Every structure is written in C-alpha cells, then in structure tokens.
Amino acid sequence: MSAALTTIADLVAEGLADPAEAEALTRVTDRFRLRLSPTMRAALPSGGIAAQFLPQPRELTIRPEERTDPIGDRAFSPAPGLTHRYPDRVILAVTQVCEVYCRFCFRRETVGATGILPEADLAAALAYIAATPAIREVILTGGDPLSLSARRLGAVLDRLEAIPHLETLRIHSRVPVVAPERLDAAMIAALDREKPVHLVIHTNHPDELTPEACAALRRLNRAGVAMFSQSVLLRGVNDDAGVLETLFRALLRNRVKPYYLHHCDLAEGTSHFRTTIAEGRAIMAELKRRLSGLALPAYVLDIPGGAGKVALTPGMAEELAPGAWRVTDRLGQAHLYHDPDRA
C-alpha cells in the first residue's frame, strides 16, 4: 500500500491541492499537521472525506473564542498524558500520532508534535491510576492508540488489566475506518482481553465506511470487542439529516452503536466547520422521526474550559437570545456558550 500523504507537495503532486494555494496551505500545515492515509486517499473525491482531511487556507482564520485546549484537558492532568475529569474514569493519551489528522480536531495543536508517551510518563500515569481506587475505567486516546504496534498496545493493556479496581478498558480510535489494514490478527489478539474492551470509533460520513473498513469492523465484532461510534457535527460534511441517517444505519449494520454526536469544539482555525446549536437540534429532531433509539446518538457539547459534556437537550441547554445559550453541567453549574457569528 502507498504511503500516507504528509506534505503540501504530496497533495499538489496528487492533484489534491491547487499549486496557487501551496504557500498558504504550507502555512496551515506548519501549524496544524497533515496526514492522509492511503485508505482515505482512495476514498476521494468524496466531499465528505476531502473537507475533513485536506487543509484549507481558511484554517488560518483564528477567532477570539477559539482555544488551544478547547475542552480544558490540561486543567485536569495529574500526570503527563493523563486527564482525570470525572471521578470514575480517566483519559490516557498513549501517543500523539494518528493515521490521519482531522482538520477540526480539538487536539490539533498537539497531535503529531511528539510520538509515543515516554515510559517514565506512562509509569507515572499507571501509578496514579493504581493508587486511585475510584477509577473504574481507563480510556486510551491520543493521538490514536491503534496507531501503536500490536505488541506495544498489548503491553499497555496488560499493565492496565493488572490493576484490580479497573473494570473496563475503552479505546477511542479512527483506525478501523481510516487505516483498516492495521486491524490484523496481531492487533485483534491484543484486544482480546479478560476485562471488557469497548472501542469507540470516530467516523463522520458514510463514505468512510469502505468495504475494507466494514471487514475490519466484522473482525473486531468476532473478537468480542464491543463497538460504539462518535461523530462530530461538521458544516459542509454531515450537517444534513439524510447524511447522518445513512451513516448511523450503516454503523448499526456493522454492529456499531451510535454513541455521541459532538457539537464541533472551539479549536483554533475551525470556525468554518461549526454549526449553531439550533441547527444541530433541528437535525436531531429529524433523525428522531426517522430512526429507532438504537440508531440515535446523544447530541453533546464539551463545555469550553473543562466542565465536561452536556447533552444539548431542552433541560440542559436554554437559548437566552439568538445564538446565546446557557448550558448546565453535570454538577448543576451554568455556563454561557455563544454560537459562531455568521455576519
């Protein structure tokens, strides 16, 4: 299989970027890294794929409300690579490498900047988890945990399984859809655990579910890996009930439960992707008319600054004025959120 595309010169050579925009696009990728896997390259010219992975000059527009750490991970980090926001679970970023770099990623400032979490930092994170019995679940993230070798991932899972109070291991990954060839026998074996492994697959558009991706999902299912999905609501990609209906039905056919539909975070240079909350709610209302509950994810906002996720339901999100929202976190605290200015 051909190599991933990682430079603007690669895109120009492949006919995926306008040479006249090469200078501006290089400025974009100097700050927000580029990587397009061979599988996603083969899925082009799908607009649902191109908008997610090919850089655009408008990423250089940074709005005042946008943040380098939009969901506030750093404020809840007791050890390098570790985030402990909720009492019973932690996020462990085992690598900063991905098989693709999404143009809307909320960690786009950091992914690709370094590689695998150093052993000393991993040991410190595991020691913290082992010393905190309230933690029942560890969520491996990054970067993308499935970009690790099967041997290295298996070793991390072995060390986590040895912590008695952990009950569940969760992995967040794009690999099953963007690089399904990585789900080979060795990787499947690494995921076959005594403790349950839940895999949450990030996918936003039905064109990502290639025959190769569907075959990888079947291999995971046969190995007993419970699968869920998370998607991001993206203007110009999937802000359409028909597109999302097709995606969620396809996921169910592949034994993946739609779990979250995220409102797009306030990452820098991503304003062109964000819808309004009202638009997202209208799409969800239409999806409820079309789909069973099994196919419906929860529409959620990660409250900027670190207060956690909130379901964007009438009881938790109230529009005070056009585009101005009061959202209530899990502890009952109110926060203001403003839709993007469309003027």
N, C-alpha and C positions, 0 to 999 in steps of 0.2 A: 504494500500500500504506500502511496506517496506520502511525503512529509507534510506536516502542518504548515500553513502559511503564517508567517510571523512578522513580515515587514511590508511597508507600502510598496516597495519594489516588487515583492511577490505578487501583490494584488494587481499592480499595473501589468506585470508580465502575463497574468492570467486573464486580463481583461475585466477585472472586478473593480478597478478604480480608474478615474479619469486622470491622465497624466497632468492635466492643467491644475488639478487639485492636490497633486502629490505633496507640495510644500506644506499646505495647510494640514493635510492628513498626517504628515510626519510630525507636526507639532502636536496633533492629537495623541498619536501613539507614543510620543516621547513621554507623555504623562499618564495616559491610560493604555495599557498594553494591548497588543493584538495577538490573537492566536485563533486560527480557524482550522478545525480538524478536517482530515480528508473526507470523513463521512458527511459533515455539513457542507464542505465544498461541493461534493457530489449532489447534494440536495438543492443547490442553486440552479436556476434563478428564482426560486420561490421567494416572493416578497416577505413572507413571514420569517424566513431564515435570514435573508440579507439584512433586514433592518436590525436584527438582534446582534449580528456579529461583525458587520462591515462598518468601519469607522466613518463618521460624517463630520464635516467642518463645524457644524453647529454644536458639537460637543465642547468647543472652545468657549461657548457662552455659559458663564457661571453666574447663577442668580444669587442674590443676597441670602435667601433662605436655605440654600443648599449647603451641605456639610461633608467634611471628610469622613466623619464617623456618624452617619445619619441615625442609626438606631442605638447609639450610645454603648457599644460593647466595652470600650476602654474603661468606663467608669465602674464596671463590674468584673474586673480582671484581677483575681487574687494571685495569679501566676502567669508567666508568659504562655500564650496560646490558649488560655482558659478564660471562659466567661461564666460567672455564676450569678445569674439574674433572678431565677426562680428557685425556691428552696429545695425542690426535689430533683433538679436536673442541672447539668452543666453542658456547655459547648466546649469541645476540644478541637482546636484548629491544628490538625496534624501536619498540614502542608499548606503552602501558599500557591501551589501550582495547580492549574486547571488544564483540561484538554481544549477548552475554548475560553475566551474572555468575552463575557457579555457586555455590551455597550451600556447597559443600565445597572450594572452590578453595584450593590451597596457597599461592597468592599473593593471597589475598583482602584482606590488609591494604594492598596497594599498587595492585592493578588499579583503574583509574578515577581514581586520585588525581592523575595527570598525563596528558599526551597523548603525542604522538609524541616519540621520542628527539631532543633538540636536535641540530642539525647539528654543533656543536663536540664533543659527546659521541660522536656517530656517527663523526666523523672520527678521534677518538682510538681508538675500538674498531677501526676498519678499519686504522689504522696499526699497532696491536698485532698484529692478525691477519697483516698483510703482513710484519711483522718476525719472525714465529714460524713457520718452515718446517715444524715438526712438525704444525701444524694442517692437516688434510686436509678437514675437514667443518665447515660452519657451519650451526647450527640456529637458524632465525629463530623467535622466540617473543615473548611479551609478558605481558599482553595478547594480542591476536590479530593476527598480521601481515596477514591477509586483510581486516582492517578498514581497512587503508590504501587509498588510491586506487590504481588500476592504475598510474598514472603514477609515484607515489611508490614503490610496491613495486618496479616495474621499474627505477627508478633505483638503488635499493639493490642489487638483484640484478646490475645492470650493474657496479657497483663491486666487488662480490664476485667476479664472473666474471673481472675483470681481474687478480686476484691469482693468479699462476701455480701456486702449490703447492696451491691448493684444488681438490679433485676432485669434491666432492659438496655440493649445497645441499639443506637439509632445512627444511621449514616445518611447524610444529605449529599446527593450527587447528581451530576448531569451526565456522567459517563454512559449509562445504559442507552441514552439516545444519541449522544454526540460522538461517542467512541465505543460502540457496542462490541468491537473485537476484543476489548480488554476483559470482557466477561467470559474468559476461557475457563477450562476445567480447574486450573490452579486457583483462580480468583473465586470461583464458585465454592471450591473446597474451603478456602479461607473464611468464607461467610457461613459455613455450616457449623453452627455453634450449639452448645448445650443451652446457653441463655438465648432468649429470642433476639433475633436481629431484624429490625424494621428499617427498610430502605425507603427514603423519601426522594423521589425522582423529580428534578426540576425540568419541566417541559412547558412550553408556552403556545405552541402552534401544531396543528395536526400533521403538517409536513415534516416535523421532526421524527414522527413515528414511522420510520422507514422499515422495509422488511427485515433489515439487519437488526434494527432496534427491537422490533417485535419478537424476533428469535431470541435475543438476549433476555428480554423480559420473561419469555417462556422458560429459559434455563434457570433463571432466578426463582420462578414460581415452583419449578420441580424440585429445587433445592430447599424449599420450605422457607424462603425469605418473604416476609410479609411486606407488601409494597403499597405505598401511598404516593401521591403527587403533590407538588406545589407549583403554582404558576404565578406569574406577575402580570397584572393588567397593564397593557402597553398600548398607547395610542399608535395607530397605524400598523399594529401587529395582530392584536386579538381583541380590540375593543368593539366587539361585534358578537351578539348572542349566537349567531349561526356558527361562527368560527369556534367559539368556546364549546357550544353543544357538540360539534364534531369532535373536538379534542377530548372532551370528557367521556363521550360514548366510546371513542377508540381506546381510551385508557381502561375503561371497565372491561371491554372485550379482551384486553391484555392482562386482566387480573390486577389492575392497579386502581386503588380507591382514590378519587379526587379528594384532597385534604384541605389545602389552602389556596385561595386566590388572593394574592397580596396586592394592595394598593402600592403603586410604584414609590419607592423611597426617595428622600431628598438628597440623593447622591449628586456630587458636582457634575455639571455638564449633561444632565439628563432631563431637563425640563420639557423637551420635545416629546418625551415618552409618557408624561403624566396626564392622566385624565382627571376630571373632577370626581369627587366622591358621589355626587348626584348621578353622574353618568354611570359610574360603577354600580350604584344601587339599581338604576334602571335596567342595566344588563342582567343583574342578578334576579330581578323580578321577572324578567322574561324567561330566564333559564328555569326558574321555579315553575313556570307554566308548561315548560317543555320536558323537563327531566324528573326522574324519580329522586328521592332523597339520597339514594345510594350514589348517584352521579354528581351530586352537588357539593362543591367545596364550601368552606366558610370564607366569606369576604372579609379580610382583616387589614388593619393598618398597624404597622410598627410605629408607635408614638415616638416622634423625634426626641432624642435626648436620653432614651433609656428606660422609659416607664413600661415597656413591654407591648405585647399585642393587644388590640381591642377589636372585637367584632363590630363591623360597621352596620349595625342594626339600629332601628329607631330608639331602642332603650339605651344604647351605649354611645350613639353619635347624634347630636342635635344641631341642625343648621340654624345659627343665630341670625345671620344675614346672608345674602347671596355669596357663597364661597367661603363663609366663615363658620367654622364648626367647633363645637365643644364636644370632646370625646372623654370618656370616663374610663380610667384604667381599672385593673383587677382589684386595687385597694380602695377604690371609690374616689380617687383624686381626679379632678377635672383638668383638662389641658385644652388649649386653643390650637387649632390647625387651620391653615388657610390654603384653599385651592390655588393652583397656578393662575397667574394673571394672564388672561387671554387678550388683553388690549394690544 
